[in-house]
Amino acid sequence: MADPRYRAGPTLNANPRRIGLLGGSFNPAHGGHRRISLFALAALGLDEVWWLVSPGNPLKPQAGMAPLAARFASARAQARRAPIRVTAIEQEFGTSYTVDTLARLRHRYPDRRFVWIMGADNLAQFQRWRRWRDIARAMPIAVIARPGYDADAIVAPAMAWLGRFRRPVASFRNRAGWSAPSLVHLRFDPDPRSATAMRMADPGWAGRVSSRALRDGLTRRLIVGGQ
């Protein structure tokens, strides 16, 4: 009888789990993050979505940024009972830029297939991201429509390069058809919620979030520290 461990290996490699990556400050996380994640999961045929809670965003001011533990706790609360895994793995990696984080993730999890999920607001300024072309070459990119940003995204400098790699949503559901660079636009009813509006309405939100005994959804390490 053949060794079952031998049979399991090729099966896993032939059908890798497909993971959507949504990075951000989550300052705080809200129902809009959950909604777009579940929509992308269904539209692209993903197995999970990982929320990468950033210790700090080089393109965002630190003023008004809640401690990492509070932001992580808000993300975990929003991800409850959904195929969403919350991680602050960038803190362990010591990476500040998306391109470096994605390289480390692909090295650590070679048996996963990743797609980067971002809003049209980020696509509109994607050319400001460090080595943005390398991000596009590393994995497919799925862009979520955002109210007020779609027009800017279409005329963004990065689109002059990315536009040639547009793919229909249906092609992403074919497990053998994933390639990079690839760009797919996901359109659904716009969600007006934003972390900025939530902070303005409730500046003290972070002080009421319990951040004790939080464990990373990937590494299982305790989440500690401030920004």
MARRO-612999 format. One record per residue: z negated, y negated, x negated of N, C-alpha, C, CB in turn; residue in one letter. Coordinates in pm, whole numbers, padded with zeros to 5 digits, always signed. Glycine has a CB too. Layout:
ZYXZYXZYXZYXA ...
This chain:
+00000+00120-00085+00000+00000+00000+00000-00124-00088-00123-00001+00096M +00082-00222-00052+00090-00345-00133-00040-00424-00122+00209-00432-00088A -00071-00493-00230-00191-00576-00234-00171-00694-00139-00221-00627-00381D -00258-00713-00036-00240-00823+00060-00245-00959-00006-00347-00816+00168P -00315-00971-00121-00320-01100-00188-00183-01138-00240-00422-01097-00303R -00102-01038-00274+00032-01066-00323+00121-01117-00209+00094-00939-00386Y +00104-01060-00089+00185-01103+00024+00147-01242+00072+00172-01005+00138R +00020-01279+00060-00026-01407+00114+00029-01526+00038-00176-01412+00114A +00047-01511-00094+00090-01625-00175+00222-01684-00133+00098-01585-00318G +00331-01603-00130+00460-01656-00092+00463-01714+00049+00563-01551-00103P +00386-01655+00141+00383-01707+00277+00328-01848+00280+00301-01616+00367T +00221-01872+00204+00160-02003+00199+00255-02103+00137+00029-01999+00121L +00322-02067+00029+00413-02159-00038+00535-02189+00047+00455-02103-00170N +00578-02092+00127+00697-02112+00209+00669-02198+00331+00751-01979+00253A +00543-02214+00368+00509-02289+00488+00387-02376+00460+00483-02193+00608N +00401-02474+00372+00284-02554+00332+00234-02641+00446+00318-02641+00211P +00107-02669+00446+00051-02760+00545+00104-02901+00519-00104-02758+00543R +00135-02969+00629+00192-03102+00619+00088-03204+00661+00319-03113+00706R +00066-03300+00574-00044-03395+00589+00010-03537+00594-00145-03379+00475I -00032-03612+00694-00004-03755+00697-00116-03830+00628+00013-03804+00843G -00082-03928+00547-00180-04008+00475-00178-04150+00529-00150-04008+00322L -00292-04196+00578-00307-04333+00626-00415-04400+00543-00342-04337+00779L -00374-04493+00459-00470-04561+00374-00505-04698+00428-00415-04574+00234G -00622-04747+00389-00662-04880+00433-00808-04908+00408-00632-04898+00578G -00847-05029+00442-00987-05069+00425-01073-05014+00538-00998-05222+00420S -01017-04998+00658-01092-04953+00775-01218-05040+00790-01131-04802+00762F -01194-05169+00803-01302-05269+00797-01313-05350+00927-01278-05365+00679N -01354-05284+01038-01390-05143+01054-01272-05061+01107-01510-05130+01149P -01293-04928+01110-01197-04840+01178-01209-04864+01329-01222-04689+01143A -01100-04844+01401-01103-04867+01545-01007-04771+01614-01066-05014+01579H -01003-04779+01746-00923-04687+01824-00775-04696+01795-00946-04711+01967G -00727-04810+01746-00587-04822+01710-00550-04730+01595-00554-04964+01673G -00640-04717+01496-00616-04624+01385-00602-04481+01438-00731-04633+01282H -00691-04446+01528-00689-04310+01583-00560-04288+01663-00813-04285+01674R -00523-04386+01743-00407-04370+01830-00279-04352+01750-00394-04490+01922R -00258-04436+01648-00134-04423+01571-00134-04293+01490-00115-04544+01478I -00251-04249+01448-00259-04124+01371-00221-04004+01457-00400-04104+01314S -00273-04000+01579-00241-03889+01668-00095-03895+01712-00333-03891+01790L -00042-04015+01729+00100-04028+01764+00187-03977+01650+00135-04174+01797F +00156-04019+01526+00234-03973+01410+00222-03823+01392+00187-04045+01283A +00102-03769+01413+00082-03624+01400+00173-03548+01494-00065-03588+01428L +00181-03593+01620+00264-03524+01718+00413-03547+01691+00229-03571+01859A +00450-03670+01657+00592-03703+01639+00653-03632+01519+00608-03853+01624A +00574-03618+01413+00625-03561+01288+00591-03414+01271+00571-03638+01172L +00516-03358+01365+00478-03218+01354+00383-03191+01240+00600-03133+01337G +00285-03281+01220+00190-03267+01110+00078-03171+01147+00133-03404+01070L +00011-03119+01045-00107-03035+01066-00234-03118+01070-00117-02930+00957D -00239-03223+00990-00356-03310+00983-00312-03450+00941-00463-03254+00885E -00401-03546+00964-00388-03679+00905-00513-03705+00823-00366-03791+01015V -00496-03752+00700-00609-03790+00615-00618-03941+00612-00594-03732+00471W -00737-03993+00643-00761-04137+00630-00820-04163+00492-00857-04188+00743W -00751-04240+00412-00797-04275+00278-00869-04410+00285-00677-04280+00176L -01001-04405+00292-01080-04528+00301-01092-04586+00161-01222-04500+00363V -01030-04699+00140-01021-04757+00006-01150-04826-00036-00905-04855-00001S -01195-04801-00160-01310-04878-00211-01280-05026-00219-01352-04826-00349P -01154-05062-00242-01113-05202-00251-00962-05213-00253-01173-05269-00375G -00909-05312-00185-00764-05331-00178-00725-05449-00266-00717-05354-00030N -00641-05428-00368-00604-05539-00457-00533-05653-00386-00515-05488-00567P -00476-05626-00267-00404-05730-00195-00488-05798-00087-00281-05671-00131L -00615-05759-00077-00702-05820+00024-00824-05883-00044-00746-05715+00129K -00869-05998+00008-00988-06062-00051-01113-05979-00025-01007-06204+00007P -01207-05985-00118-01331-05910-00102-01428-05978-00005-01398-05892-00237Q -01409-06107+00018-01495-06178+00113-01479-06116+00251-01461-06329+00116A -01590-06080+00313-01586-06019+00444-01565-05869+00443-01480-06082+00524G -01552-05808+00324-01533-05664+00315-01668-05594+00325-01461-05625+00183M -01685-05510+00425-01811-05437+00443-01828-05332+00335-01817-05372+00582A -01950-05288+00307-01971-05180+00210-01891-05056+00246-02118-05146+00201P -01853-04982+00143-01773-04861+00162-01839-04765+00260-01749-04791+00029L -01969-04744+00247-02038-04647+00332-02026-04685+00480-02186-04637+00293A -02036-04814+00510-02025-04859+00650-01884-04839+00701-02066-05006+00663A -01786-04869+00619-01647-04851+00661-01613-04704+00679-01551-04915+00560R -01665-04620+00588-01644-04476+00599-01708-04423+00727-01702-04404+00476F -01829-04470+00757-01899-04423+00877-01822-04462+01003-02041-04481+00883A -01765-04583+01004-01688-04624+01122-01563-04539+01137-01651-04773+01112S -01502-04502+01024-01383-04417+01028-01418-04277+01078-01318-04408+00890A -01528-04223+01029-01566-04088+01072-01596-04085+01222-01689-04039+00993R -01657-04192+01274-01686-04197+01417-01557-04200+01499-01772-04320+01450A -01457-04273+01452-01330-04280+01524-01251-04150+01515-01247-04396+01472Q -01271-04075+01407-01194-03951+01385-01257-03829+01451-01180-03925+01237A -01370-03846+01514-01443-03732+01569-01357-03652+01668-01571-03779+01637R -01364-03521+01656-01296-03426+01744-01144-03445+01743-01349-03441+01886R -01090-03482+01629-00945-03496+01613-00906-03434+01479-00901-03647+01620A -00780-03392+01464-00735-03335+01336-00714-03444+01232-00606-03255+01355P -00820-03521+01211-00819-03632+01115-00933-03609+01016-00834-03771+01186I -00900-03613+00889-01000-03593+00784-01022-03726+00712-00955-03481+00682R -01148-03768+00704-01181-03898+00644-01228-03877+00501-01290-03972+00727V -01169-03951+00408-01203-03934+00267-01207-04068+00195-01104-03840+00199T -01295-04076+00097-01299-04190+00005-01267-04141-00136-01439-04261+00010A -01170-04051-00144-01140-03984-00270-01095-04082-00379-01034-03878-00248I -01047-04199-00339-01009-04299-00439-01129-04340-00524-00948-04421-00371E -01248-04336-00467-01367-04370-00544-01387-04268-00656-01491-04376-00453Q -01363-04141-00625-01375-04037-00727-01262-04049-00830-01372-03897-00663E -01141-04074-00784-01027-04088-00875-01040-04211-00964-00897-04095-00796F -01106-04316-00913-01112-04441-00987-00981-04516-00982-01151-04415-01131G -00902-04494-00877-00772-04559-00864-00782-04680-00772-00666-04460-00811T -00707-04783-00805-00702-04904-00723-00568-04921-00654-00732-05025-00808S -00466-04852-00702-00332-04871-00650-00283-04743-00583-00235-04913-00763Y -00211-04760-00474-00163-04647-00395-00080-04551-00479-00082-04696-00277T +00006-04604-00564+00094-04517-00643+00013-04420-00730+00187-04601-00731V -00099-04467-00784-00183-04381-00867-00261-04280-00783-00280-04466-00950D -00309-04325-00667-00381-04234-00578-00292-04120-00532-00435-04310-00457T -00169-04152-00494-00078-04048-00445-00043-03948-00554+00048-04111-00390L -00029-03996-00676-00001-03905-00787-00117-03807-00807+00026-03984-00917A -00239-03858-00798-00356-03771-00815-00368-03672-00699-00485-03854-00826R -00339-03716-00578-00346-03626-00462-00244-03514-00474-00324-03704-00332L -00123-03547-00514-00019-03445-00526-00053-03345-00635+00117-03509-00554R -00120-03392-00741-00159-03302-00849-00274-03210-00803-00202-03382-00974H -00370-03266-00729-00485-03187-00686-00450-03090-00574-00598-03278-00641R -00358-03129-00488-00324-03046-00372-00175-03010-00376-00359-03119-00240Y -00133-02928-00471+00010-02896-00484+00063-02812-00369+00034-02823-00614P -00026-02753-00289+00018-02669-00178+00029-02747-00048-00079-02553-00160D +00021-02881-00053+00038-02965+00065+00169-03043+00053-00082-03061+00082R +00224-03078+00169+00337-03169+00175+00289-03296+00244+00460-03105+00250R +00308-03409+00180+00252-03534+00229+00360-03628+00281+00173-03602+00120F +00321-03710+00380+00401-03823+00424+00309-03944+00431+00470-03795+00563V +00356-04056+00380+00277-04179+00380+00302-04254+00510+00311-04268+00256W +00195-04288+00581+00204-04359+00708+00158-04502+00687+00120-04289+00819I +00240-04598+00730+00196-04737+00718+00255-04819+00832+00237-04796+00582M +00189-04931+00862+00235-05018+00968+00348-05109+00922+00120-05101+01020G +00421-05163+01019+00529-05254+00986+00479-05377+00912+00602-05296+01113A +00353-05416+00932+00297-05529+00859+00293-05501+00709+00157-05562+00910D +00265-05376+00671+00264-05341+00529+00406-05328+00474+00188-05210+00508N +00499-05278+00556+00637-05270+00510+00692-05408+00481+00723-05199+00613L +00649-05508+00559+00698-05644+00540+00662-05701+00403+00643-05734+00649A +00557-05648+00340+00518-05697+00207+00509-05582+00107+00384-05772+00214Q +00583-05475+00135+00579-05355+00051+00623-05385-00092+00666-05246+00110F +00713-05481-00109+00762-05513-00244+00652-05570-00333+00877-05611-00235Q +00539-05608-00275+00427-05658-00355+00339-05544-00409+00341-05753-00270R +00358-05424-00356+00277-05312-00399+00322-05267-00538+00287-05195-00298W +00227-05226-00617+00258-05182-00752+00350-05059-00749+00129-05151-00830R +00463-05066-00818+00559-04955-00830+00592-04894-00693+00502-04845-00925R +00629-04981-00601+00653-04935-00465+00768-04836-00456+00681-05054-00375W +00865-04849-00541+00974-04752-00539+00926-04612-00578+01086-04796-00634R +00828-04605-00670+00773-04475-00707+00695-04413-00591+00681-04489-00830D +00632-04497-00509+00566-04446-00388+00669-04381-00297+00490-04560-00313I +00781-04451-00277+00886-04398-00190+00949-04272-00246+00994-04503-00168A +00955-04262-00377+01013-04141-00438+00915-04023-00434+01052-04170-00583R +00786-04053-00419+00684-03947-00423+00678-03869-00292+00548-04007-00452A +00702-03936-00179+00689-03870-00049+00757-03952+00058+00541-03848-00014M +00792-03890+00171+00851-03966+00283+00755-04073+00333+00889-03871+00398P +00811-04176+00393+00732-04286+00450+00763-04296+00598+00762-04420+00377I +00659-04298+00679+00672-04319+00823+00612-04456+00857+00601-04205+00904A +00690-04540+00921+00648-04676+00953+00617-04686+01101+00757-04779+00913V +00497-04737+01131+00453-04755+01269+00482-04899+01312+00302-04723+01283I +00543-04916+01426+00569-05050+01478+00437-05124+01498+00649-05042+01611A +00435-05253+01462+00318-05338+01483+00363-05467+01551+00245-05369+01348R +00295-05508+01657+00334-05630+01728+00339-05750+01634+00236-05658+01843P +00453-05821+01637+00466-05943+01558+00515-05923+01417+00339-06011+01554G +00532-05797+01371+00569-05773+01232+00704-05703+01217+00462-05691+01166Y +00758-05647+01324+00878-05566+01310+00996-05645+01255+00915-05506+01443D +01013-05769+01301+01126-05850+01254+01113-05878+01105+01134-05982+01332A +00991-05910+01060+00970-05935+00917+00995-05809+00835+00827-05987+00892D +00958-05694+00889+00978-05568+00816+01126-05540+00796+00912-05451+00890A +01206-05569+00898+01349-05540+00889+01417-05621+00780+01416-05568+01023I +01373-05745+00761+01437-05833+00661+01359-05837+00531+01452-05974+00717V +01258-05753+00516+01177-05752+00394+01263-05711+00274+01057-05656+00409A +01235-05767+00156+01311-05729+00036+01313-05580+00010+01256-05799-00084P +01202-05511+00037+01197-05367+00011+01297-05291+00098+01058-05314+00035A +01328-05343+00216+01419-05274+00306+01562-05272+00253+01416-05337+00443M +01596-05368+00166+01729-05366+00108+01752-05239+00027+01750-05490+00018A +01644-05183-00026+01652-05057-00101+01619-04937-00013+01557-05061-00222W +01514-04951+00069+01468-04839+00150+01563-04808+00266+01331-04869+00204L +01635-04909+00315+01716-04890+00433+01817-04778+00423+01786-05015+00464G +01865-04751+00303+01967-04646+00287+01909-04506+00306+02032-04656+00150R +01775-04496+00306+01709-04365+00316+01652-04339+00456+01598-04354+00213F +01695-04414+00554+01646-04394+00690+01684-04255+00740+01701-04502+00785R +01590-04193+00811+01612-04061+00868+01567-04061+01014+01535-03952+00787R +01629-03979+01099+01580-03967+01237+01448-03890+01241+01685-03897+01326P +01367-03919+01341+01238-03852+01353+01255-03701+01360+01163-03902+01477V +01360-03655+01427+01380-03511+01445+01392-03439+01311+01506-03485+01528A +01446-03504+01210+01463-03438+01081+01329-03409+01014+01549-03524+00989S +01225-03486+01047+01094-03464+00986+01025-03341+01041+01007-03585+01006F +01065-03298+01159+01003-03180+01217+01059-03052+01157+01022-03179+01366R +01164-03062+01080+01222-02948+01010+01149-02931+00878+01375-02965+00988N +01071-02825+00865+00987-02809+00746+01070-02797+00619+00899-02688+00761R +01194-02754+00630+01278-02741+00511+01352-02870+00480+01376-02628+00529A +01341-02970+00569+01422-03089+00553+01353-03209+00491+01473-03128+00683G +01228-03194+00451+01157-03308+00394+01210-03338+00255+01006-03281+00389W +01231-03465+00231+01273-03509+00099+01226-03651+00079+01427-03497+00081S +01232-03698-00041+01195-03836-00072+01295-03889-00175+01047-03846-00125A +01333-04016-00158+01288-04111-00057+01342-04078+00083+01330-04252-00096P +01258-04103+00182+01296-04094+00323+01214-04195+00400+01276-03949+00380S +01275-04257+00497+01207-04357+00579+01235-04328+00726+01253-04502+00541L +01129-04318+00805+01144-04297+00949+01060-04401+01021+01101-04152+00989V +01115-04456+01128+01044-04553+01210+00991-04483+01334+01136-04672+01249H +00863-04501+01361+00799-04444+01478+00769-04556+01576+00669-04366+01440L +00824-04547+01694+00806-04653+01793+00737-04598+01917+00942-04716+01831R +00632-04667+01958+00562-04632+02080+00499-04759+02132+00455-04518+02057F +00430-04751+02245+00371-04871+02302+00281-04939+02200+00291-04837+02430D +00305-05067+02170+00225-05134+02066+00077-05134+02098+00273-05278+02049P -00003-05123+01994-00148-05129+02009-00195-05261+01949-00218-05005+01939D -00250-05351+02030-00286-05484+01981-00416-05491+01902-00294-05577+02095P -00491-05383+01897-00621-05387+01830-00605-05408+01681-00698-05258+01857R -00699-05483+01624-00695-05508+01480-00837-05522+01428-00612-05634+01446S -00856-05482+01302-00988-05493+01240-01028-05639+01225-00990-05424+01102A -00931-05726+01198-00961-05869+01183-01021-05925+01310-00834-05947+01145T -00960-05893+01425-01012-05942+01552-01151-05886+01581-00917-05906+01666A -01174-05761+01544-01304-05700+01568-01412-05766+01483-01299-05550+01538M -01379-05799+01358-01478-05866+01272-01510-06006+01325-01426-05876+01128R -01410-06074+01375-01434-06208+01430-01522-06202+01553-01300-06277+01464M -01502-06099+01634-01582-06084+01756-01723-06034+01728-01512-05989+01851A -01738-05960+01618-01868-05900+01587-01889-05898+01435-01877-05755+01644D -01923-06014+01376-01936-06022+01229-02044-05931+01171-01966-06163+01190P -02144-05894+01250-02253-05812+01198-02238-05664+01224-02380-05857+01255G -02117-05617+01252-02098-05477+01291-02149-05379+01185-01952-05450+01318W -02127-05411+01058-02161-05316+00951-02311-05290+00943-02110-05367+00818A -02391-05389+00980-02536-05373+00972-02592-05277+01075-02601-05505+00988G -02513-05244+01175-02561-05153+01279-02503-05012+01266-02526-05208+01416R -02426-04988+01162-02365-04857+01142-02455-04772+01053-02223-04869+01080V -02489-04653+01099-02569-04562+01017-02480-04498+00912-02637-04454+01105S -02514-04519+00785-02433-04465+00676-02513-04368+00590-02377-04578+00590S -02612-04304+00649-02694-04208+00575-02630-04069+00576-02835-04202+00633R -02642-03999+00465-02599-03859+00454-02453-03839+00493-02688-03771+00540A -02367-03930+00450-02224-03916+00476-02160-03831+00368-02156-04054+00485L -02077-03737+00407-02007-03654+00309-01856-03670+00325-02047-03505+00325R -01790-03674+00212-01646-03690+00210-01578-03571+00277-01596-03707+00066D -01479-03599+00361-01410-03494+00434-01327-03401+00348-01324-03554+00536G -01294-03443+00224-01219-03357+00133-01307-03299+00024-01106-03435+00071L -01380-03384-00044-01454-03340-00162-01594-03291-00129-01464-03451-00261T -01644-03326-00008-01781-03295+00036-01888-03368-00046-01806-03145+00027R -01847-03464-00126-01945-03544-00200-02009-03648-00109-01879-03613-00319R -02131-03687-00143-02199-03791-00068-02130-03925-00090-02348-03801-00109L -02118-04002+00018-02061-04136+00009-02175-04233-00018-01983-04175+00140I -02165-04303-00130-02270-04397-00167-02207-04527-00212-02362-04339-00279V -02290-04629-00226-02245-04751-00290-02205-04859-00192-02131-04720-00379G -02170-04970-00252-02134-05088-00175-01985-05096-00154-02182-05213-00243G -01923-05204-00208-01781-05227-00182-01695-05113-00232-01738-05357-00246Q 
